[in-house]
Amino acid sequence: MIKKTSIYSHPLVHHLMDPEAQKGIPGVLYLENRENDDDKKVVAEIMARCFAPTLITTTSWEGFHFVGHEIRITEAVDCYGAVVWPSALVLCYFLEMNVKQYNMVDKNVIEIGAGTGLVSIVASLLGAHVTATDLPELLGNLQYNISRNTKMKCKHLPQVKELSWGVALDKNFPRSSNNFDYILAADVVYAHPFLEELLITFDHLCKETTIIFWVMKFRLEKENKFVDRFKELFDLEEISSFPSLNIKLYKAMKKNPRSAGYPQSRAWKAKAISSRLLL
Ligand SMILES: C[S@@+](CC[C@H](N)C(=O)[O-])C[C@H]1O[C@@H](n2cnc3c(N)ncnc32)[C@H](O)[C@@H]1O
């Protein structure tokens, strides 16, 4: 029998979290417009959704409780996308707690930088048509986790597809067939050299009506400037903040092309494309 231990008390999780994140107390459930003192209570609730099996088996996994399901995620140690990051938990919790406002049933959803697939799995369990994407080397583990946790449990079986930011977007995701209601992204901004390409990808996948839910972990000043770049193209609304994790959850929609700043952004995009020949 597997004894479930909160991931808080499990040594495996320590590398995932800031030390402050482990001091919370369970409490209130709502997310929007919270005062900062609620932060630790909600963070504790979010993190309490994880558990690790105490029984040692040949295959290792970590467990998560969302949408009434036990989700088992296999992680790897060789790359960033191979562990579940706290931002993913924040996004899963948000999706589960806000189903009335943001109903996922039959919606077209794409996740970029899906990593181990937890967010895509939760969106699928909530009834969405999901496309989970990441770099080619991540897709095997991503597909494994998604199949294992969604088969016979979801209205629509999720798809797994390669999407390397900024690469062959017109070929693999032609604008004419992109019809996403939601774009999900957890912890996609950090010290990697593809921030421009990431922005191009958000822009490419987004129609006027698409809603982006993006969870950002604030680390270094250089990466944090990405938020300003992002605001040139998108109207950004901070939905929730978790100071103890240095995480913010944003909702964004494409700016009206006629609004201030957009032509500037177009110029930036043209420059980025011509300098890197990305598309
Ligand atoms: C910090 S991990 C977050 C993973 C997952 N969203 C989570 O929160 O657990 C960043 C993810 O972005 C992906 N990624 C990094 N650079 C990428 C690129 N150029 N194109 C596509 N995905 C990329 C990584 O493979 C990884 O899955």
The ligand as an SDF file (V2000), in Angstrom:
LIG
                    3D

 27 29  0  0  0  0  0  0  0  0999 V2000
   10.7970   25.8220  -15.9690 C   0  0  0  0  0  0  0  0  0  0  0  0
   10.1140   24.6750  -17.0740 S   0  0  0  0  0  0  0  0  0  0  0  0
    8.3890   24.7570  -16.7260 C   0  0  0  0  0  0  0  0  0  0  0  0
    7.6980   23.4900  -17.0700 C   0  0  0  0  0  0  0  0  0  0  0  0
    6.2130   23.4580  -16.7070 C   0  0  0  0  0  0  0  0  0  0  0  0
    5.4730   24.4890  -17.3910 N   0  0  0  0  0  0  0  0  0  0  0  0
    6.0470   23.6090  -15.2060 C   0  0  0  0  0  0  0  0  0  0  0  0
    5.7240   24.7300  -14.7620 O   0  0  0  0  0  0  0  0  0  0  0  0
    6.2340   22.6380  -14.4850 O   0  0  0  0  0  0  0  0  0  0  0  0
   10.2210   25.5260  -18.6420 C   0  0  0  0  0  0  0  0  0  0  0  0
    9.6590   24.7610  -19.8120 C   0  0  0  0  0  0  0  0  0  0  0  0
    9.8480   25.5070  -21.0140 O   0  0  0  0  0  0  0  0  0  0  0  0
   10.3650   24.6630  -22.0150 C   0  0  0  0  0  0  0  0  0  0  0  0
   11.1830   25.4280  -22.9540 N   0  0  0  0  0  0  0  0  0  0  0  0
   12.3500   26.0750  -22.7200 C   0  0  0  0  0  0  0  0  0  0  0  0
   12.8280   26.6450  -23.8310 N   0  0  0  0  0  0  0  0  0  0  0  0
   11.9390   26.3540  -24.8040 C   0  0  0  0  0  0  0  0  0  0  0  0
   11.8880   26.6600  -26.1990 C   0  0  0  0  0  0  0  0  0  0  0  0
   12.8500   27.3670  -26.7940 N   0  0  0  0  0  0  0  0  0  0  0  0
   10.8320   26.2170  -26.8920 N   0  0  0  0  0  0  0  0  0  0  0  0
    9.8560   25.4860  -26.3040 C   0  0  0  0  0  0  0  0  0  0  0  0
    9.8480   25.1620  -24.9910 N   0  0  0  0  0  0  0  0  0  0  0  0
   10.8820   25.5870  -24.2610 C   0  0  0  0  0  0  0  0  0  0  0  0
   11.2030   23.6620  -21.2590 C   0  0  0  0  0  0  0  0  0  0  0  0
   11.4590   22.4940  -22.0200 O   0  0  0  0  0  0  0  0  0  0  0  0
   10.3550   23.4360  -20.0390 C   0  0  0  0  0  0  0  0  0  0  0  0
    9.4190   22.4320  -20.2240 O   0  0  0  0  0  0  0  0  0  0  0  0
  1  2  1  0
  2  3  1  0
  2 10  1  0
  3  4  1  0
  4  5  1  0
  5  6  1  0
  5  7  1  0
  7  8  2  0
  7  9  1  0
 10 11  1  0
 11 12  1  0
 11 26  1  0
 12 13  1  0
 13 14  1  0
 13 24  1  0
 14 15  1  0
 14 23  1  0
 15 16  2  0
 16 17  1  0
 17 18  1  0
 17 23  2  0
 18 19  1  0
 18 20  2  0
 20 21  1  0
 21 22  2  0
 22 23  1  0
 24 25  1  0
 24 26  1  0
 26 27  1  0
M  CHG  2   2   1   9  -1
M  END
$$$$
